[in-house]
């Protein structure tokens, strides 16, 4: 273990990541952001509830929203179970880049095929949604695992923030392209059933094209490890994850922060997959209004991520994350009491600032607590926490909405609780102790 760690650290010191490689790493965030903004947050989520599953919604108010959140929950449950193992195998085989290519191709293909599910074909839509969301989330874990390989611990905050901020501009590009097409199509008298499938094709194409430089310029600095005779990669992957969990006492602050992250990310995940549905169902936003709102929110999120990266390196991760969570709490409060579109615009921009800061900050803090030789494995656990959050938050929202007869304001209160509990647990995390635990592991 120590020999492997030394090779990774020496490689980074001898051949530091150049600007082109950092850009290539960040460009993957740019590429995959189109998927989250179009499929999970704006166009497709609202389309699914209003068109694909309209019959279900008519028969049982809140039923389509529940089905949407359950599909997201199933996808994330699958990733929760497989993510740490995939990460561990990627570490052993030094295959993060190859695995990332596979997940990217699957997500691109499934996104393009989502448009083939028309009104009444909710089963097909759910199957493709689960497949695309699984591939997206596994890819997110893998690209994050490169962070400790391209940035030293004292620069992880700003590099992570750089990646997130670039990513939001990717979402802007994809949303802008979709808005241009939808505006043109609507002007020709086309309906959502006509232009949403094309918007999905645009999203898939932009993802594929803009992700290409990542696979050209980003280097795999880790080296393969030799396995004992008779041991498979899958068995080795499960064993490393089991040992990680068994040795949790060696990394108390890492695992405490993973619990904290699970709580507040439950709130974040809910906002990401419910925002368009809430705006449409509660305040009557149409597709073009939703896209414009999310485009502006992406700008504020980019500002939040970029600025937070420097704040985190200067003031510390825990205080900076605490400020981000307080902004989230304020944004949820404004949303709950919103009575007209202007209120939602205010809440949305607060959410954008908070989203950029908490997403970038969470990833960077995990990187600071993670021994270099176990990057993919520990970032698999980061992904596990995120996936657990993506089950808890949206599903609790969907169940509350369903059993309250479609009361979205009441369901929003369940989201607020996650941010409150996450903030409370955050103050139990000791940054200095977490970094020392990492250093002890790397010197063993």
C-alpha positions in Angstrom: 0.0 0.0 0.0 2.7 2.5 0.9 4.7 1.7 -2.2 1.6 2.3 -4.4 1.0 5.6 -2.6 4.5 6.7 -3.2 4.3 6.0 -6.9 1.2 8.1 -7.2 2.5 11.0 -5.2 5.9 10.9 -6.9 4.3 10.9 -10.3 2.3 14.0 -9.5 5.4 15.8 -8.1 7.6 14.9 -11.0 4.9 15.5 -13.7 2.4 18.0 -12.3 -0.8 18.5 -14.1 -0.5 21.2 -16.7 -3.3 23.6 -17.6 -4.4 21.5 -20.6 -4.9 18.5 -18.4 -6.7 20.5 -15.7 -8.9 21.9 -18.4 -9.6 18.4 -19.8 -10.6 17.2 -16.3 -12.9 20.2 -15.8 -14.3 19.8 -19.3 -16.0 16.5 -18.2 -18.0 18.5 -15.7 -18.8 20.8 -18.6 -19.9 17.8 -20.7 -22.1 15.9 -18.3 -23.8 19.0 -16.8 -26.1 19.1 -19.9 -27.5 15.7 -18.8 -28.4 16.9 -15.3 -29.8 20.3 -16.4 -32.0 18.9 -19.3 -32.9 15.4 -18.2 -33.1 15.6 -14.4 -33.7 19.3 -13.6 -35.7 21.1 -16.4 -37.1 19.8 -19.6 -37.4 16.1 -19.3 -38.6 15.9 -15.6 -41.5 18.3 -16.3 -42.2 16.5 -19.6 -42.3 13.1 -17.9 -44.9 14.3 -15.4 -47.0 16.4 -17.8 -46.8 14.1 -20.9 -45.3 10.7 -20.5 -47.0 9.8 -17.2 -50.0 12.2 -17.6 -52.4 9.3 -17.3 -50.9 8.2 -14.0 -51.1 11.8 -12.7 -54.8 12.1 -13.7 -55.7 8.8 -12.0 -53.8 9.6 -8.8 -52.6 13.2 -8.1 -49.0 13.1 -7.2 -48.5 9.7 -8.7 -46.4 10.8 -11.7 -44.1 12.8 -9.3 -43.8 9.7 -7.1 -42.9 7.5 -10.1 -40.3 10.0 -11.2 -38.7 10.1 -7.7 -38.8 6.3 -7.4 -37.1 5.9 -10.7 -34.3 8.2 -9.6 -34.2 6.3 -6.3 -33.8 2.9 -8.0 -31.0 4.2 -10.2 -29.2 5.6 -7.2 -29.7 2.4 -5.2 -28.0 0.5 -8.0 -25.1 2.9 -8.0 -25.0 2.9 -4.2 -24.4 -0.9 -4.3 -22.0 -0.9 -7.2 -20.1 2.4 -7.0 -17.6 1.6 -4.3 -16.8 -1.7 -5.9 -16.3 -0.2 -9.3 -14.1 2.4 -7.8 -12.0 -0.2 -6.0 -11.6 -2.3 -9.1 -10.6 0.9 -11.0 -7.9 1.5 -8.5 -6.5 -2.0 -8.6 -6.5 -2.1 -12.4 -5.6 1.6 -12.9 -8.6 1.7 -15.2 -10.5 4.8 -14.1 -10.3 6.3 -17.6 -11.5 3.2 -19.4 -14.4 2.8 -17.0 -15.2 6.5 -17.4 -15.4 6.0 -21.2 -17.9 3.1 -20.9 -20.2 5.0 -18.5 -20.1 8.0 -20.8 -21.1 6.1 -23.9 -23.9 4.4 -22.0 -25.3 7.7 -20.6 -25.1 9.4 -24.1 -27.0 6.5 -25.8 -29.7 6.2 -23.1 -30.2 9.9 -23.1 -30.8 9.9 -26.9 -33.2 7.0 -26.6 -35.3 8.7 -23.9 -37.0 10.6 -26.7 -38.5 7.4 -28.1 -40.8 7.0 -25.0 -44.0 8.9 -25.9 -47.2 9.5 -24.0 -48.4 6.5 -22.0 -45.0 4.8 -22.3 -43.9 5.4 -18.8 -42.3 2.0 -18.3 -39.9 2.5 -21.2 -39.1 6.0 -20.0 -38.4 4.8 -16.5 -36.1 2.0 -17.8 -34.1 4.4 -19.9 -34.0 7.0 -17.2 -32.6 4.5 -14.7 -30.0 3.3 -17.1 -28.8 6.9 -18.0 -28.8 8.0 -14.4 -26.8 5.0 -13.3 -24.2 5.6 -16.0 -24.1 9.4 -15.2 -23.5 8.8 -11.5 -20.8 6.2 -11.9 -19.0 8.5 -14.3 -19.3 11.3 -11.7 -17.6 9.1 -9.2 -14.8 8.2 -11.6 -14.0 11.7 -12.8 -14.0 12.9 -9.1 -11.4 10.2 -8.3 -8.9 12.0 -10.6 -8.9 15.1 -8.4 -6.2 14.0 -5.8 -4.0 12.9 -8.8 -4.0 16.3 -10.5 -4.1 18.7 -7.5 -2.2 18.8 -4.2 -4.3 19.1 -1.0 -3.7 22.8 -0.6 -5.2 23.5 -4.1 -8.1 21.0 -4.2 -10.7 23.5 -3.2 -9.9 25.9 -6.1 -9.4 23.1 -8.6 -12.7 21.4 -7.6 -14.4 24.8 -7.7 -12.9 25.4 -11.1 -14.4 22.1 -12.4 -17.8 22.8 -11.0 -17.9 26.4 -12.4 -16.8 25.2 -15.8 -19.5 22.5 -15.5 -22.3 25.0 -15.0 -21.3 26.7 -18.3 -21.7 23.4 -19.9 -25.3 23.3 -18.6 -25.8 26.8 -20.0 -24.6 25.7 -23.5 -26.9 22.7 -23.6 -29.9 24.6 -22.2 -29.3 27.5 -24.5 -29.1 25.2 -27.5 -32.3 23.5 -26.4 -34.0 26.8 -25.8 -33.2 28.0 -29.3 -34.6 24.9 -30.8 -37.7 24.8 -28.6 -38.4 28.5 -29.4 -38.1 27.8 -33.1 -40.3 24.6 -32.9 -42.9 26.3 -30.8 -43.1 29.1 -33.3 -43.8 26.5 -36.0 -46.8 25.2 -33.9 -45.0 22.1 -32.6 -45.9 20.6 -29.2 -43.7 19.2 -26.4 -44.1 15.7 -27.8 -42.4 16.9 -31.0 -39.6 19.1 -29.7 -38.5 17.4 -26.4 -37.1 14.2 -28.2 -35.0 16.5 -30.4 -33.8 18.4 -27.3 -32.7 15.1 -25.8 -30.7 14.3 -29.0 -29.0 17.8 -28.7 -28.1 17.0 -25.1 -26.6 13.6 -26.0 -24.6 15.1 -28.9 -23.1 17.9 -26.8 -22.2 15.5 -24.0 -20.4 13.2 -26.5 -18.5 16.0 -28.3 -17.4 18.0 -25.3 -16.3 15.0 -23.3 -13.9 13.9 -26.0 -10.9 16.1 -24.8 -11.1 14.4 -21.4 -10.2 11.1 -22.9 -7.4 12.6 -25.0 -5.6 14.8 -22.5 -6.4 13.5 -19.0 -3.7 11.1 -17.7 -4.1 8.0 -15.6 -1.4 8.5 -13.0 -2.2 5.4 -10.9 -0.5 2.1 -11.6 -1.9 -1.4 -11.7 -1.4 -3.6 -8.7 -0.6 -7.3 -8.8 -3.3 -9.5 -7.4 -2.7 -12.7 -5.4 -3.1 -15.9 -7.5 -6.7 -17.0 -7.7 -8.1 -13.6 -6.7 -10.4 -11.9 -9.2 -10.7 -8.2 -9.6 -14.3 -8.2 -8.4 -13.3 -10.1 -5.3 -10.4 -7.7 -4.7 -12.8 -4.8 -5.2 -15.3 -6.1 -2.6 -12.5 -6.9 -0.2 -11.0 -3.4 -0.4 -14.4 -1.8 0.3 -15.0 -4.2 3.2 -11.6 -3.3 4.7 -12.4 0.4 4.2 -15.6 0.1 6.1 -14.0 -2.0 8.8 -11.2 0.6 9.3 -13.6 3.5 9.5 -12.2 4.2 13.0 -9.0 5.3 11.3 -10.8 8.0 9.4 -13.5 9.3 11.9 -13.9 12.7 10.3 -14.0 11.4 6.7 -16.9 9.1 7.7 -18.6 11.7 9.8 -18.5 14.1 6.9 -19.9 11.3 4.6 -22.9 11.1 6.9 -23.2 14.9 6.9 -22.9 15.0 3.2 -25.6 12.3 2.9 -28.0 14.6 4.8 -27.5 17.9 3.0 -27.1 16.2 -0.4 -30.6 14.7 0.2 -31.9 18.2 0.1 -29.7 19.1 -2.9 -30.7 16.0 -4.9 -34.4 16.8 -4.2 -34.1 20.3 -5.6 -32.2 19.1 -8.7 -34.9 16.5 -9.7 -38.0 18.4 -8.5 -37.3 22.1 -9.4 -39.0 22.0 -12.8 -41.9 20.0 -11.5 -42.4 22.4 -8.6 -42.2 25.5 -10.8 -44.6 24.0 -13.3 -47.2 22.5 -10.9 -47.2 25.3 -8.2 -46.4 28.5 -10.1 -47.4 27.6 -13.6 -44.0 28.0 -15.4 -43.9 26.8 -19.0 -40.9 25.1 -20.7 -39.3 28.3 -22.0 -39.6 30.0 -18.6 -38.1 27.0 -16.9 -35.1 26.9 -19.2 -34.4 30.6 -18.8 -34.6 30.4 -15.1 -32.3 27.4 -14.9 -29.8 29.1 -17.3 -29.6 32.1 -14.9 -29.3 29.8 -11.9 -26.4 28.0 -13.7 -24.6 31.3 -13.9 -25.0 32.0 -10.2 -24.0 28.4 -9.5 -20.8 28.9 -11.5 -20.0 32.1 -9.5 -20.7 30.2 -6.3 -18.5 27.3 -7.2 -15.6 29.4 -8.4 -15.7 31.8 -5.5 -16.2 29.1 -2.9 -13.1 27.2 -4.1 -10.9 30.1 -3.0 -12.9 30.8 0.1 -12.6 27.1 1.1 -8.8 27.2 0.7 -8.5 30.5 2.6 -11.1 30.1 5.4 -11.4 26.3 5.7 -13.9 23.9 4.4 -16.3 23.5 7.4 -17.0 27.3 7.9 -17.4 27.8 4.2 -19.7 24.9 3.8 -21.7 26.1 6.8 -22.3 29.4 5.0 -23.4 27.5 1.9 -25.9 25.4 3.9 -27.4 28.6 5.5 -28.0 30.0 2.0 -29.8 26.7 1.1 -32.0 27.1 4.2 -32.9 30.6 3.2 -33.6 29.6 -0.4 -36.0 26.8 0.7 -37.8 29.3 3.0 -38.3 31.7 0.1 -39.5 28.9 -2.1 -42.0 27.7 0.5 -43.6 31.1 0.8 -43.4 32.0 -2.9 -46.6 33.4 -4.4 -45.5 34.6 -7.8 -42.7 33.9 -10.3 -40.5 36.7 -8.9 -40.2 35.0 -5.6 -39.0 31.8 -7.3 -36.4 33.8 -9.3 -35.0 35.0 -6.0 -35.0 31.6 -4.5 -33.5 30.0 -7.6 -30.5 32.3 -7.6 -29.9 31.7 -3.9 -30.0 28.0 -4.7 -27.5 28.5 -7.5 -25.0 30.2 -5.2 -25.5 27.5 -2.6 -25.4 24.6 -5.1 -22.1 25.7 -6.5 -20.5 26.1 -3.1 -21.7 22.9 -1.5 -21.1 20.7 -4.5 -17.5 21.9 -5.0 -16.8 22.1 -1.3 -18.0 18.5 -0.6 -15.9 17.0 -3.3 -12.8 18.9 -2.2 -13.1 18.0 1.4 -13.4 14.3 0.6 -10.2 14.7 -1.5 -8.4 16.3 1.5 -9.3 13.3 3.7 -8.5 10.6 1.2 -5.2 8.6 1.0 -3.8 8.9 -2.6 -3.6 5.1 -3.2 -7.3 4.7 -2.5 -8.7 7.6 -4.5 -11.3 5.7 -6.6 -12.3 3.6 -3.6 -12.9 6.5 -1.3 -14.5 8.6 -3.9 -16.7 5.6 -4.5 -17.8 6.0 -0.9 -18.4 9.7 -1.7 -20.6 8.6 -4.5 -22.3 6.1 -2.2 -23.2 8.9 0.1 -24.5 11.0 -2.8 -26.5 8.1 -4.1 -28.0 7.4 -0.7 -28.9 11.1 -0.6 -30.5 10.9 -4.1 -32.7 8.1 -2.8 -33.7 9.6 0.5 -34.4 13.1 -0.6 -36.4 12.7 -3.8 -38.3 9.6 -2.6 -39.3 11.3 0.7 -40.5 14.3 -1.3 -42.4 12.0 -3.7 -44.1 10.1 -0.9 -45.1 13.3 0.9 -46.5 14.8 -2.3 -48.4 11.6 -3.1 -49.9 11.0 0.3 -50.8 14.7 0.7 -52.8 14.6 -2.6 -50.1 16.5 -4.6 -49.2 19.2 -2.0 -45.8 20.3 -3.1 -45.4 22.9 -0.5 -45.8 20.4 2.3 -43.3 18.1 0.5 -40.8 20.9 0.4 -40.6 20.9 4.2 -39.1 17.4 4.2 -36.3 18.9 2.1 -35.6 21.7 4.5 -35.1 19.2 7.4 -32.2 17.6 5.5 -30.3 20.9 5.3 -30.9 21.6 9.0 -29.7 18.2 10.2 -26.7 18.3 7.8 -25.6 21.7 9.1 -25.8 20.4 12.7 -23.6 17.4 11.9 -21.1 19.5 9.9 -20.0 21.2 13.1 -18.8 17.9 14.5 -16.2 17.5 11.6 -12.6 18.4 12.5 -10.7 19.3 9.3 -7.2 19.2 10.9 -7.8 15.8 12.4 -9.1 14.5 9.1 -6.0 15.6 7.2 -3.7 14.1 9.9 -5.5 10.7 9.6 -4.8 10.8 5.8 -1.2 11.6 6.4 -0.8 8.7 8.9 -2.3 6.3 6.4 0.0 7.4 3.6 3.2 7.0 5.6 2.4 3.5 6.8 
